[in-house]
Amino acid sequence: MTLQSESRVETLEPRTPIVHPKTQLRIGNWNVRTLYAQRKTAQAAKAMSEATLQIKSRWCGSGKFILCTGETIAYSGRDDEVYQHGVAIMLDKDAAKVLINWKPIDERIIRARFHSMYVKLTLIHAYAPTNVTDEEVKDHFYEKLQTIVAKTPKHDLLVITGDLNAKVGSDVEEYERVMGIHGVGTRNDSGEKLCDFGGMNDVVITSAICPHKEIHKQTWIDALAIR
């Protein structure tokens, strides 16, 4: 039996298990604002280096292709030519070899599933609406995300990554199983939705677990630089 879209020759190539006790799985997230601009894909591939990097893109439609440097990009965007929304997953050669399948959901969510020796990995990459977005839009996003998670095989290792545009804060009361003590600030509405989603699906918000310097817990952009 071969994996989806793979030849008999490819099945004979040695594979590095993507999930293994002796293998370090590296998953990163980078909001590059757009991959439609010239040379952006090359910059993203260079930054990925030896890691598996999930990135935000701005291509229309959906598809998959291989860069001249060997990385595979699967992307999901809108069916228009606005180039304003979209998500993508960039895989190094080892990760691409064990890709079972991938599914573009919409311009905010993409899912991929990977084969491994002991447990399969389901990766969901998401770009959530911002906190100031209408409640109906935010609720629709989490309803769709919940539907995808519910369809994930129960024995898979589930990783949800991306820009969730939420502030979970530092107060862990009622959410001790969902987040750690290293959040920052006060939880906003999107943060509450994210915490509720985590509790419903027994997933952990890792950004609040690992200790970091305060200066590294938040990012900002000069409003004067926005056009």
Backbone torsions as a table, in degrees:
resi	resn	phi	psi	omega
1	MET	NA	134.4	179.1
2	THR	-110.0	157.4	175.4
3	LEU	-73.4	162.9	-177.8
4	GLN	-58.2	133.7	175.7
5	SER	65.1	33.1	179.2
6	GLU	-127.0	144.3	-178.5
7	SER	-87.1	170.2	178.2
8	ARG	-65.3	-32.5	178.0
9	VAL	-64.0	-41.5	-178.6
10	GLU	-65.8	-29.8	-178.9
11	THR	-69.1	-21.2	-179.7
12	LEU	-84.5	-12.4	-179.7
13	GLU	-72.7	140.2	178.7
14	PRO	-64.1	139.3	179.9
15	ARG	-116.4	140.3	172.1
16	THR	-91.2	120.9	-179.3
17	PRO	-57.3	131.9	-178.3
18	ILE	-77.5	-24.8	175.6
19	VAL	-126.4	110.9	-176.0
20	HIS	-157.7	143.5	-179.8
21	PRO	-57.0	-27.4	-177.6
22	LYS	-103.2	7.9	-179.9
23	THR	-114.8	131.4	177.7
24	GLN	-88.5	116.2	178.9
25	LEU	-90.0	120.4	-178.0
26	ARG	-113.5	118.3	178.9
27	ILE	-126.0	127.1	-179.2
28	GLY	-125.7	162.7	179.1
29	ASN	-131.3	133.2	-178.9
30	TRP	-142.2	120.1	174.7
31	ASN	-88.5	102.0	-176.1
32	VAL	-94.6	7.1	178.6
33	ARG	71.2	-46.5	175.5
34	THR	-161.3	145.7	170.8
35	LEU	-109.4	1.2	-178.4
36	TYR	-76.3	-25.9	-179.1
37	ALA	-68.0	155.1	-177.7
38	GLN	-59.6	135.2	174.9
39	ARG	71.4	2.7	-179.0
40	LYS	-64.9	-39.6	-179.2
41	THR	-64.7	-37.7	178.4
42	ALA	-65.4	-39.2	178.2
43	GLN	-65.4	-40.8	179.3
44	ALA	-66.0	-40.3	179.4
45	ALA	-64.8	-39.1	178.6
46	LYS	-66.1	-41.3	-179.7
47	ALA	-68.1	-32.1	-179.0
48	MET	-63.2	-38.8	178.8
49	SER	52.9	-120.0	-178.0
50	GLU	-94.7	3.8	-178.0
51	ALA	-92.8	162.1	169.0
52	THR	-94.0	117.8	-170.4
53	LEU	-117.7	127.9	174.4
54	GLN	-96.0	132.7	-173.0
55	ILE	-134.2	152.4	173.8
56	LYS	-86.4	136.6	-179.4
57	SER	-124.2	176.2	173.3
58	ARG	-140.5	62.6	172.4
59	TRP	-105.7	156.0	175.3
60	CYS	-89.6	151.7	179.4
61	GLY	71.3	-156.6	179.0
62	SER	-144.1	159.9	-179.7
63	GLY	171.6	-175.6	179.1
64	LYS	-146.3	139.1	177.2
65	PHE	-152.2	167.2	-178.3
66	ILE	-114.0	130.0	177.1
67	LEU	-73.7	162.0	178.9
68	CYS	-65.4	-19.8	178.3
69	THR	-87.7	-2.4	173.4
70	GLY	105.3	-13.9	179.9
71	GLU	-75.0	147.1	178.1
72	THR	-104.6	134.3	177.7
73	ILE	-120.0	123.7	170.8
74	ALA	-111.7	130.4	-173.7
75	TYR	-134.0	156.3	179.6
76	SER	-139.4	119.5	-178.0
77	GLY	-138.5	-168.1	179.6
78	ARG	-83.8	153.9	179.0
79	ASP	-87.3	56.3	175.1
80	ASP	-149.7	-172.1	-177.6
81	GLU	-117.7	33.4	179.7
82	VAL	-81.2	-30.5	179.8
83	TYR	58.6	38.0	-177.7
84	GLN	-109.4	-16.1	-177.8
85	HIS	-139.4	152.0	175.6
86	GLY	156.5	158.1	177.6
87	VAL	-133.1	158.5	-179.8
88	ALA	-152.2	158.6	174.9
89	ILE	-122.5	126.4	175.8
90	MET	-107.4	129.3	-175.8
91	LEU	-119.2	139.0	171.4
92	ASP	-76.4	178.2	-173.1
93	LYS	-63.2	-39.8	-179.3
94	ASP	-65.5	-43.0	179.6
95	ALA	-67.1	-37.6	-179.5
96	ALA	-64.2	-32.8	-179.1
97	LYS	-66.3	-28.1	-176.5
98	VAL	-105.5	12.4	176.6
99	LEU	-70.8	117.4	178.4
100	ILE	-79.3	-53.0	177.5
101	ASN	-162.0	167.4	176.4
102	TRP	-145.3	154.3	-176.9
103	LYS	-139.5	120.3	172.5
104	PRO	-77.9	121.5	-179.1
105	ILE	-89.0	-57.8	175.3
106	ASP	-162.7	-163.4	-177.6
107	GLU	-73.4	-4.2	-179.0
108	ARG	-114.1	-16.6	-174.3
109	ILE	-139.6	138.1	173.1
110	ILE	-140.4	143.6	-177.7
111	ARG	-125.3	144.3	175.9
112	ALA	-140.2	147.5	179.9
113	ARG	-127.2	136.7	-173.9
114	PHE	-122.4	142.9	177.9
115	HIS	-84.7	145.0	173.0
116	SER	-154.0	168.2	-170.9
117	MET	-67.8	-43.2	-172.8
118	TYR	-103.9	-36.4	-178.2
119	VAL	-151.1	139.6	177.8
120	LYS	-82.7	154.6	-177.5
121	LEU	-114.0	125.3	171.0
122	THR	-106.4	122.4	179.9
123	LEU	-112.6	123.3	175.7
124	ILE	-114.1	121.3	179.3
125	HIS	-108.5	128.1	-172.1
126	ALA	-134.8	149.9	174.8
127	TYR	-128.1	100.4	-172.0
128	ALA	-79.4	157.0	173.1
129	PRO	-63.4	153.8	179.6
130	THR	-72.8	168.3	-175.6
131	ASN	-64.4	-27.8	-177.4
132	VAL	-85.2	-2.5	178.6
133	THR	-68.3	152.9	178.6
134	ASP	-54.4	143.0	-179.0
135	GLU	-57.1	-37.8	-177.9
136	GLU	-61.5	-39.5	-180.0
137	VAL	-68.1	-43.7	179.5
138	LYS	-65.1	-42.0	178.8
139	ASP	-63.3	-40.1	179.5
140	HIS	-63.2	-40.0	178.6
141	PHE	-60.9	-48.6	-177.8
142	TYR	-70.1	-30.7	175.2
143	GLU	-64.9	-42.5	178.7
144	LYS	-67.3	-42.5	178.1
145	LEU	-61.9	-40.2	179.1
146	GLN	-63.8	-39.4	178.4
147	THR	-61.1	-41.2	-179.8
148	ILE	-68.4	-43.1	179.1
149	VAL	-62.8	-40.1	-178.7
150	ALA	-63.2	-26.9	-179.8
151	LYS	-87.8	-3.7	179.9
152	THR	-73.5	131.1	177.6
153	PRO	-52.8	134.0	-171.3
154	LYS	-63.7	-22.8	-178.1
155	HIS	-93.3	-0.3	177.6
156	ASP	-75.1	149.9	167.8
157	LEU	-78.9	119.0	-176.0
158	LEU	-102.1	126.2	175.6
159	VAL	-126.2	123.7	175.6
160	ILE	-112.4	120.3	-177.5
161	THR	-131.3	168.7	178.0
162	GLY	134.3	-163.7	177.9
163	ASP	-103.1	99.7	-177.1
164	LEU	-86.7	-2.1	175.1
165	ASN	47.6	46.7	-177.3
166	ALA	-133.9	148.8	176.2
167	LYS	-117.4	106.8	-174.7
168	VAL	-84.6	-14.8	177.4
169	GLY	74.4	-172.2	-176.2
170	SER	-108.5	-6.1	-179.3
171	ASP	-84.2	114.4	-176.0
172	VAL	-96.5	0.2	-177.8
173	GLU	-57.4	129.4	-177.9
174	GLU	76.0	-7.5	-179.8
175	TYR	-126.4	30.3	-176.8
176	GLU	-61.2	-32.2	-179.4
177	ARG	-82.8	-8.6	-174.2
178	VAL	-104.1	-34.4	-174.6
179	MET	-141.3	163.9	177.6
180	GLY	-96.3	-167.5	-174.3
181	ILE	-95.7	6.0	-173.0
182	HIS	-104.0	24.3	172.5
183	GLY	-72.8	179.9	-177.8
184	VAL	-139.5	144.1	174.6
185	GLY	74.4	-154.5	-177.8
186	THR	-111.6	137.3	-178.1
187	ARG	-63.6	133.0	175.9
188	ASN	-100.6	-176.6	-176.1
189	ASP	-61.3	-43.0	178.3
190	SER	-65.4	-34.5	177.2
191	GLY	-64.5	-38.0	178.2
192	GLU	-66.9	-40.0	177.2
193	LYS	-63.5	-40.0	179.6
194	LEU	-66.2	-42.5	178.9
195	CYS	-64.3	-41.7	178.1
196	ASP	-64.0	-40.5	177.7
197	PHE	-62.8	-42.1	178.5
198	GLY	-62.6	-43.2	179.4
199	GLY	-65.4	-36.3	-179.2
200	MET	-67.9	-31.2	-174.5
201	ASN	-110.7	6.1	178.2
202	ASP	56.8	44.2	174.8
203	VAL	-114.8	158.4	-174.3
204	VAL	-113.6	136.7	176.4
205	ILE	-83.8	99.9	-169.8
206	THR	-70.1	-23.7	-177.7
207	SER	-64.1	-20.6	-179.6
208	ALA	-99.3	5.3	-177.9
209	ILE	-96.7	-44.6	-174.4
210	CYS	-85.2	133.3	179.5
211	PRO	-72.9	137.0	176.8
212	HIS	-140.1	161.0	172.3
213	LYS	-64.6	147.9	-178.1
214	GLU	-55.4	-36.3	-177.4
215	ILE	-67.4	-20.8	-178.3
216	HIS	-96.5	-0.8	-176.5
217	LYS	-87.2	-14.8	-177.9
218	GLN	-136.2	155.0	173.8
219	THR	-122.2	158.4	-179.9
220	TRP	-149.5	162.4	175.8
221	ILE	-138.0	139.3	180.0
222	ASP	-66.0	118.4	-177.7
223	ALA	-60.5	-27.2	-179.0
224	LEU	-69.9	-16.9	-177.8
225	ALA	-89.6	-4.4	-177.7
226	ILE	-89.2	132.9	179.2
227	ARG	-117.5	NA	NA
